[in-house]
């Protein structure tokens, strides 16, 4: 981060203590004593001890030296010391209300949570209690604990009007073995950052560790899944499928080979602090190198089962064939500004891949052009799709094989669906009854 411009913010006593605790844990993890590290840094043992006890303020130079000596990324230490890189400052400046979530997902909440420092330019805090809307109509949805392959085999053909899903596109991360590791905090394919004071950033599957054989299995899995989905969809029915830039080509090929038409991609613009890392254990040597780009978007593949006849004929008979417009003047767009899933939603449903209602309500609404039909999510997870469908008044079916996630969704869906996003203070397109308005990307 030394190559980037940064802004120095005086750390609070709580943050100084957090920096010291992080430093002590990193030092102990390498088995080095205070004397050993002090000698390597060419500082006194007393000064290093004061840093670890939060009694001294580190300089930029000493942080870089510590990171080099311990072979760690200096970034988290710099942030704890109040040193924000320019790109981080830009994100937090443009997304002040999302700042806690962004930092929590990236670095974890090191140290005991402290009240936010007041500033004339600071955004108002988000109320802890959200307003709830009218009772959810539970007759709108059906939840089923089953293997979606088995369920699809027995479902009547031409009986589903759209699919909106975020599947386990790594597959490996949702095997019984890997889910057990995730729940035990042991890792496996899941990247689980080290905890500090009980706080960690969200675990993420490491798709770069998949072998050629596992990628081949992934494509075969989706090839069989696509055939089954194609059978139950009505002509002109759309599939919205979440993926990522590393694996999307495998899923898209499988869907096209099953007979689907690729209709484009929905780009979820979500600015997180993931990616952009320097080479592991060589941050200082290659400080101007980024191993992978910082993630700023998420692709959702958009596919359609071929229409029977003209689109207008298909709409009259099957109620499908296109996407629901935002209004008479504005069509549905393929780029949607988003944000990481909010903390209040993760408290309701702690599924590791939970998507935010602010985004889901928009794409779910677009999936039924006339507002009629059934939405299917065959990989329901925490229930975000079903909750979004309930908000816009659509019928839906959610399938989930994992018993714990199924139970989670049963409890979470009514709560997610009745959330008043931003408590009425955010853009009106996020509120119930106004989910048809995407924010303008260009003025």
C-alpha positions in Angstrom: 0.0 0.0 0.0 3.0 2.3 0.2 2.6 3.1 -3.5 -0.8 4.5 -2.9 -1.7 7.9 -1.5 -3.2 7.7 2.0 -4.7 9.8 4.6 -3.5 9.6 8.2 -6.3 9.6 10.8 -5.3 9.8 14.5 -6.2 6.4 16.0 -8.4 6.4 19.1 -7.2 4.6 22.3 -9.3 1.6 21.4 -7.8 1.4 17.9 -4.3 1.7 19.3 -5.0 -1.2 21.6 -6.4 -3.1 18.6 -3.2 -2.4 16.6 -1.1 -3.6 19.6 -3.1 -6.8 20.0 -2.8 -7.5 16.3 0.9 -6.9 16.4 1.4 -9.2 19.4 -0.7 -12.0 17.8 1.3 -11.8 14.5 4.6 -11.8 16.4 3.6 -14.8 18.6 2.3 -16.7 15.5 5.9 -16.6 14.1 7.4 -17.7 17.5 9.5 -14.6 17.9 10.1 -12.9 21.2 10.0 -9.2 21.9 13.8 -9.1 22.0 14.2 -10.9 18.6 11.7 -8.7 16.8 13.1 -5.5 18.4 16.6 -6.5 17.2 15.4 -7.2 13.7 13.6 -3.8 13.6 16.5 -2.0 15.3 14.3 -0.5 18.0 14.3 -1.0 21.7 12.4 -3.8 23.4 10.6 -1.2 25.5 9.3 0.7 22.5 8.0 -2.5 20.9 6.4 -3.4 24.2 4.7 0.0 24.3 3.4 -0.6 20.7 1.9 -3.9 21.7 0.2 -2.4 24.8 -1.2 0.5 22.8 0.9 3.1 24.6 2.8 4.2 21.5 1.8 5.3 18.0 3.5 3.5 15.1 4.9 5.4 12.2 4.4 4.3 8.5 8.0 3.2 8.4 7.8 1.0 11.5 4.7 -0.7 10.2 6.4 -1.5 6.9 9.4 -2.8 8.8 7.2 -5.0 11.0 5.3 -6.4 8.0 8.6 -7.2 6.2 10.1 -8.9 9.3 7.0 -11.0 10.0 6.3 -11.6 6.3 2.7 -10.3 6.5 0.6 -7.8 4.6 1.0 -4.4 6.1 -2.5 -3.3 5.0 -4.5 -4.4 8.1 -1.9 -2.9 10.4 -2.0 0.4 8.6 -5.7 0.6 8.8 -5.7 -0.2 12.5 -3.1 2.6 12.9 -5.4 5.0 11.1 -3.7 5.0 7.7 -6.3 4.7 4.9 -5.2 4.1 1.3 -6.7 6.4 -1.2 -8.9 3.8 -2.9 -10.3 2.7 0.5 -11.0 6.4 1.3 -12.8 6.8 -2.0 -15.1 3.8 -1.3 -15.9 4.9 2.2 -16.5 8.5 1.0 -18.9 7.5 -1.7 -20.6 4.8 0.5 -20.6 6.2 4.0 -23.6 4.2 5.2 -22.0 1.0 3.9 -18.6 1.7 5.5 -19.0 -0.6 8.5 -20.0 -3.5 6.3 -17.2 -2.9 3.8 -14.5 -2.7 6.5 -16.0 -5.6 8.4 -16.0 -7.9 5.4 -12.4 -6.8 4.5 -10.5 -6.6 7.7 -12.8 -7.7 10.4 -13.7 -5.6 13.4 -10.3 -5.7 15.2 -10.6 -4.8 18.8 -13.8 -4.1 20.8 -16.4 -2.2 18.9 -16.2 1.4 19.7 -18.6 4.3 19.0 -18.1 6.0 15.7 -16.2 9.3 16.0 -18.4 12.3 15.4 -17.8 14.7 12.5 -19.7 17.5 10.9 -19.4 15.6 7.6 -20.2 12.2 8.9 -23.3 10.4 7.7 -26.2 9.8 10.2 -26.1 6.4 11.8 -28.4 3.8 10.5 -31.2 3.0 13.1 -30.7 -0.4 14.7 -34.3 -1.3 14.6 -35.9 -1.5 11.1 -39.6 -0.8 10.5 -41.6 -3.8 9.4 -44.2 -3.9 6.7 -47.6 -5.5 6.5 -47.7 -9.3 7.3 -46.1 -11.5 4.6 -48.5 -13.6 2.5 -47.1 -17.0 3.1 -49.5 -18.6 0.6 -47.3 -17.0 -2.1 -44.4 -19.4 -1.6 -43.7 -23.1 -1.0 -40.5 -24.3 0.6 -39.2 -27.8 0.0 -36.2 -29.6 1.6 -35.0 -31.9 -1.2 -32.3 -32.5 -3.8 -33.3 -30.2 -6.6 -32.3 -32.8 -9.2 -34.9 -35.2 -7.7 -37.5 -32.5 -7.5 -37.0 -31.4 -11.0 -37.3 -35.0 -12.3 -40.9 -35.2 -10.9 -42.0 -31.7 -11.6 -44.5 -31.3 -14.5 -43.0 -29.9 -17.7 -43.8 -26.3 -18.7 -44.8 -25.4 -15.1 -42.2 -22.8 -14.0 -42.0 -19.3 -15.5 -38.6 -18.1 -14.3 -35.5 -19.3 -12.4 -33.6 -16.9 -10.2 -30.8 -18.6 -8.3 -27.3 -18.3 -6.8 -26.0 -21.9 -7.1 -23.0 -23.6 -5.4 -21.0 -22.9 -8.6 -17.9 -24.2 -7.0 -19.8 -27.4 -5.9 -16.9 -28.5 -3.8 -17.5 -25.8 -1.2 -21.0 -27.2 -0.5 -20.1 -30.8 -0.1 -20.8 -32.3 3.4 -17.1 -32.4 4.2 -16.5 -28.7 3.2 -19.7 -27.4 4.9 -18.6 -29.2 8.1 -15.2 -27.5 7.9 -16.9 -24.1 7.3 -19.2 -24.6 10.4 -16.3 -25.7 12.5 -14.2 -22.7 11.3 -11.5 -25.1 9.9 -11.4 -23.7 6.4 -10.9 -26.3 3.7 -11.9 -24.7 0.4 -13.4 -21.9 2.4 -11.1 -19.0 3.1 -11.6 -18.2 6.8 -9.5 -15.2 7.9 -8.0 -15.4 11.4 -10.3 -14.1 14.2 -9.3 -11.2 16.4 -11.4 -10.4 19.5 -14.1 -12.6 18.1 -14.5 -10.8 14.8 -13.6 -12.1 11.3 -14.5 -11.1 7.8 -17.0 -13.3 5.9 -15.6 -16.6 4.7 -15.3 -17.0 0.9 -14.8 -20.1 -1.2 -11.4 -20.1 -3.0 -12.3 -21.1 -6.5 -8.7 -20.7 -7.6 -7.9 -24.0 -5.8 -10.2 -26.0 -8.0 -8.4 -28.6 -10.1 -9.1 -29.3 -13.8 -11.1 -32.5 -12.8 -13.2 -30.4 -10.4 -13.9 -27.8 -13.0 -14.9 -30.6 -15.4 -17.2 -32.0 -12.8 -18.7 -28.6 -12.3 -19.5 -28.3 -16.0 -21.1 -31.8 -16.1 -23.2 -30.9 -13.0 -24.6 -27.8 -14.6 -25.1 -29.6 -18.0 -27.4 -32.1 -16.2 -29.0 -29.4 -14.2 -29.7 -27.2 -17.2 -31.5 -30.1 -19.0 -33.8 -30.6 -16.1 -34.5 -26.8 -15.8 -35.2 -26.6 -19.5 -37.9 -29.2 -19.2 -39.8 -27.6 -16.4 -39.6 -24.0 -17.7 -42.4 -22.7 -20.0 -41.3 -21.5 -23.4 -39.8 -18.0 -23.1 -39.0 -18.5 -19.4 -35.8 -16.8 -18.2 -33.0 -18.0 -16.0 -31.0 -15.5 -13.9 -28.0 -17.3 -12.5 -25.3 -15.8 -10.3 -21.7 -16.7 -11.0 -18.3 -15.2 -10.9 -15.7 -14.1 -13.5 -13.5 -17.2 -12.8 -16.1 -19.8 -13.6 -18.9 -18.2 -15.5 -17.8 -19.6 -18.9 -18.3 -23.1 -17.6 -21.8 -22.5 -16.5 -22.8 -20.5 -19.5 -21.5 -23.2 -21.9 -23.5 -25.9 -20.1 -26.8 -23.8 -20.3 -26.3 -23.1 -24.0 -25.6 -26.8 -24.8 -28.9 -27.6 -23.1 -30.7 -25.4 -25.6 -31.0 -22.1 -23.8 -30.4 -18.8 -25.5 -28.0 -16.5 -23.9 -29.7 -13.1 -23.5 -26.8 -11.2 -21.9 -25.6 -10.6 -18.4 -26.9 -8.6 -15.5 -23.9 -6.8 -14.0 -24.2 -6.3 -10.2 -21.9 -3.3 -9.4 -20.8 -4.2 -5.9 -17.7 -2.4 -4.7 -16.0 -4.5 -2.0 -12.4 -4.4 -0.8 -11.6 -8.0 -1.9 -8.9 -8.7 -4.4 -6.0 -6.4 -5.3 -3.6 -8.2 -3.0 0.2 -8.2 -3.5 2.1 -11.5 -3.8 1.8 -13.4 -0.6 4.9 -13.1 1.6 6.5 -10.7 -0.9 4.5 -7.6 -0.4 7.5 -5.3 0.1 9.5 -6.7 -2.8 6.6 -6.4 -5.3 4.7 -3.5 -3.8 3.5 -2.4 -7.3 2.1 -5.8 -8.3 -1.5 -6.9 -7.8 -2.1 -10.7 -8.1 -5.8 -10.3 -9.1 -7.9 -7.2 -9.8 -9.9 -5.8 -6.9 -13.5 -7.1 -7.3 -16.0 -4.4 -8.3 -18.7 -6.5 -10.0 -20.6 -9.8 -10.0 -22.0 -11.3 -13.2 -25.5 -12.9 -13.4 -26.0 -14.9 -16.5 -29.3 -14.3 -18.3 -30.7 -17.1 -20.4 -34.1 -17.9 -22.0 -35.8 -21.0 -23.1 -36.7 -20.5 -26.8 -40.1 -19.0 -27.4 -42.7 -20.9 -29.4 -43.6 -18.6 -32.2 -43.3 -14.8 -31.9 -42.6 -13.1 -28.6 -46.1 -11.6 -28.6 -47.6 -15.1 -29.1 -45.5 -16.5 -26.3 -46.6 -13.6 -24.0 -50.2 -14.3 -24.7 -50.0 -18.0 -24.1 -47.3 -18.5 -21.5 -46.9 -15.0 -20.0 -43.2 -15.1 -20.7 -40.6 -14.2 -23.4 -39.4 -10.8 -22.2 -38.5 -8.9 -19.0 -40.7 -6.6 -17.1 -40.0 -2.9 -17.8 -39.4 -0.4 -15.0 -42.0 1.8 -16.5 -43.6 2.7 -19.8 -40.6 5.0 -20.5 -37.7 2.9 -19.0 -36.8 -0.7 -19.8 -35.0 -3.0 -17.3 -31.3 -2.3 -17.4 -28.4 -4.8 -17.3 -26.2 -2.9 -14.8 -27.4 -2.5 -11.3 -25.6 -0.6 -8.5 -25.5 -2.6 -5.4 -23.7 -3.0 -2.1 -22.5 -5.8 0.2 -25.3 -7.6 2.0 -26.2 -5.5 5.1 -25.4 -6.7 8.6 -29.1 -6.7 9.6 -29.8 -9.2 6.7 -26.9 -11.4 7.7 -28.2 -11.5 11.3 -31.5 -12.8 9.9 -29.9 -15.4 7.6 -26.3 -16.2 8.2 -25.9 -18.0 4.9 -22.4 -17.4 3.5 -23.7 -16.5 0.1 -26.7 -14.4 1.0 -27.5 -11.7 -1.6 -29.0 -8.3 -0.5 -32.7 -7.7 -0.8 -32.0 -4.3 -2.5 -30.6 -6.2 -5.5 -32.7 -9.3 -5.4 -36.0 -7.5 -5.4 -35.1 -5.8 -8.7 -34.0 -8.8 -10.7 -36.9 -11.0 -9.3 -39.4 -8.4 -10.4 -37.9 -8.3 -13.9 -38.1 -12.0 -14.3 -41.9 -12.1 -15.0 -42.8 -9.7 -17.8 -46.5 -9.6 -17.0 -46.1 -10.1 -13.2 -47.7 -13.6 -13.6 -46.3 -17.0 -13.0 -44.0 -18.9 -10.6 -40.4 -18.1 -9.7 -38.2 -21.1 -8.8 -35.0 -21.0 -6.8 -33.6 -24.6 -6.8 -30.6 -23.6 -4.6 -32.6 -21.5 -2.0 -29.8 -21.1 0.6 -30.9 -18.4 3.1 -34.1 -17.6 1.1 -33.2 -14.2 -0.5 -34.9 -15.0 -3.8 -38.1 -16.2 -2.1 -38.3 -13.2 0.2 -37.8 -10.9 -2.8 -40.5 -12.6 -4.8 -42.9 -12.2 -1.8 -42.2 -8.5 -1.6 -43.2 -7.9 -5.3 -46.2 -10.2 -5.0 -45.0 -13.2 -7.0 -45.6 -16.9 -6.3 -42.4 -18.8 -5.8 -40.9 -22.2 -4.9 -37.7 -22.6 -3.0 -35.7 -25.9 -2.9 -32.8 -26.5 -0.4 -31.1 -29.8 0.2 -29.1 -28.8 3.3 -31.3 -29.3 6.5 -29.7 -26.4 8.4 -30.0 -23.9 5.6 -33.6 -25.1 4.9 -34.5 -24.4 8.5 -32.7 -21.0 8.3 -34.7 -20.0 5.2 -38.0 -21.0 6.8 -37.4 -18.6 9.7 -35.6 -15.9 7.6 -37.9 -15.4 4.6 -40.7 -13.6 6.4 -38.2 -11.3 8.2 -36.2 -10.5 5.0 -39.4 -9.8 3.1 -40.8 -7.4 5.7 -37.6 -5.4 6.0 -38.0 -1.7 5.1 -34.7 -1.1 3.3 -32.9 1.8 4.8 -35.9 2.6 7.0 -37.4 4.7 4.3 -34.4 7.0 4.0 -32.8 5.3 1.0 -33.7 5.4 -2.7 -37.4 4.8 -3.2 -36.7 1.9 -5.6 -35.7 -0.2 -2.6 -39.0 0.1 -0.9 -42.0 -2.2 -1.2 -44.2 -1.2 -4.0 -41.4 0.7 -5.6 -39.1 -2.1 -6.5 -39.6 -1.3 -10.2 -37.2 1.7 -10.1 -33.5 1.1 -10.7 -31.2 3.9 -9.7 -29.9 5.9 -12.7 -26.3 5.0 -13.7 -25.8 8.0 -16.0 -27.1 11.5 -15.7 
